[in-house]
Amino acid sequence: MCRNIRTLHNFEPAAADDEVWAAALQYVRKVSGSTKPSKANEEVFARAVEEIAHITGHLLEDLVTTAPPKDREVEAAKARARSAQRFANT
């Protein structure tokens, strides 16, 4: 589950709200140990996702770096190359 959380800081363009929300959802899934909450826990689960997404948004806005922004396409190509190399021998 948690492997789906992507680095969101220092990209051009900046992370979109849906990316931040998806990362928050993955985090809550990992911490709760469930991918889909029961009816009794739906409200708590949804509230946790929204609160974590909100806080993550503030974190991303406030972080400072001197490194140049990364290009999403370049980083995605690097990830695909690493994956192809990693799974080439299987």
N, C-alpha and C positions, 0 to 999 in steps of 0.2 A: 504493500500500500504506500508506504512513505517514500518509496523511490520515485513516485510521480511528482513530488514536490520539486519544483525547479527554482534555480536561482533567479531572483527577480530584480536584483539591484544592479545598477549601472548598465542598463541597456538603452539603446536608442532605437525606436521610441520607448518611453518609459512603460513599465508594466501596466496593462489595462486592468480595470476593476474586475473583470471576469477571471483573469489570471490570478489575482490576489485572492478572490473568493475560492477558486479551485484549490489553491494551496492551503487555505484555511480549512476547507472541507477535508482534504487528505490528512491534515494534522489532527482534526477532531476524530476522524475515522480511526487513525492509528492509536490515539490516546484512549478512545473509548473501547477499542477492540471490536468495533462493529461497522460494517459498511452501510447498513440500513438500520436505523434505530426502530425499536418497537413503538407501537402507538403511544404507549405511556411515556416514552422518552423523546418523541418527535420534537416537541416544543423546546426542550432543553438543548437538544442536539442542534436545532436550527439557530437558537439564540447564541450558542457557543461559536458556531461558524461565523455568524454576523459580527460578533464581538472581536473574534480573532482577525477577521478580514479588516475590520476597522482599525485595530491596533497595528496590523501589518502595513496598512496604507500609511499611517503616521510614521512608522519606522522607515519605510522606503523614502518618504518625503524628507526626513530629517538626516538620513545618512549622508556623509560627505566623503568624497574620494578625489584623489588627484589623477587617477587612472583615466584614460580616455574611455568613452562609452563603448561597449561591445555591440557588434552587429548580430542581430538574431539569426540571420541566414548563415553567416559564417560559423557561428557557434553550433547551429543545428547540423551543418555539414561535418564539423569536427566530431560531433556526437555520433552521427551515422557511421563515420569512418571507424571510430573506436568500437562501435557495436559490431560492424562487419568483421573487424580484425578479431574481436573477442570470440565471436561465434562461428568463425570460419572453420575451426577444427572440430566442430561438433557434428 
